[in-house]
Amino acid sequence: MARYEPIDMVNFYRGKICTHSDTYFAKKKKSLYTGRICFPRDLTKKPYSAAELATHTKFAQARAAVLALTEQQIADYKTAFEQQTKYAYLQGYIFAQEYAKLT
């Protein structure tokens, strides 16, 4: 389970506020944040389109390619990862490279 640091109370709210959805917690680099999913999608009323299913398939293929990498390929990615600043984590960088190969 992730460890979250308590934050100060919110002084004011701006914009539309909903209370009908669950709150999620996330951490990206050194930032902790929360969010809400407003109006989640009902797949019985609006199923996935062909383009969305193609994206799901491509994502699964990229994930399988990442899991199938050899130690040497991971070492090569690690070397390239250390020279870039866009991605914070090695796994995200590797996934992005494998996903780009599919397009």
VENDASUL-V805768 format. One record per residue. N is the residue number from 0. RES is the residue in three letters. SS is DSSP state (H for helix, E for strand, L for the rest). Layout:
N | RES | SS
N | RES | SS
This chain:
0 | MET | L
1 | ALA | L
2 | ARG | L
3 | TYR | L
4 | GLU | L
5 | PRO | L
6 | ILE | L
7 | ASP | L
8 | MET | L
9 | VAL | L
10 | ASN | L
11 | PHE | L
12 | TYR | L
13 | ARG | L
14 | GLY | L
15 | LYS | L
16 | ILE | L
17 | CYS | L
18 | THR | L
19 | HIS | L
20 | SER | L
21 | ASP | L
22 | THR | E
23 | TYR | E
24 | PHE | E
25 | ALA | E
26 | LYS | E
27 | LYS | E
28 | LYS | L
29 | LYS | L
30 | SER | E
31 | LEU | E
32 | TYR | E
33 | THR | E
34 | GLY | E
35 | ARG | E
36 | ILE | L
37 | CYS | L
38 | PHE | L
39 | PRO | L
40 | ARG | L
41 | ASP | L
42 | LEU | L
43 | THR | L
44 | LYS | L
45 | LYS | L
46 | PRO | L
47 | TYR | L
48 | SER | L
49 | ALA | H
50 | ALA | H
51 | GLU | H
52 | LEU | H
53 | ALA | H
54 | THR | H
55 | HIS | H
56 | THR | H
57 | LYS | H
58 | PHE | H
59 | ALA | H
60 | GLN | H
61 | ALA | H
62 | ARG | H
63 | ALA | H
64 | ALA | H
65 | VAL | H
66 | LEU | H
67 | ALA | L
68 | LEU | L
69 | THR | L
70 | GLU | H
71 | GLN | H
72 | GLN | H
73 | ILE | H
74 | ALA | H
75 | ASP | H
76 | TYR | H
77 | LYS | H
78 | THR | H
79 | ALA | H
80 | PHE | H
81 | GLU | L
82 | GLN | L
83 | GLN | L
84 | THR | L
85 | LYS | L
86 | TYR | L
87 | ALA | L
88 | TYR | L
89 | LEU | H
90 | GLN | H
91 | GLY | H
92 | TYR | H
93 | ILE | H
94 | PHE | H
95 | ALA | H
96 | GLN | H
97 | GLU | H
98 | TYR | H
99 | ALA | H
100 | LYS | H
101 | LEU | H
102 | THR | L
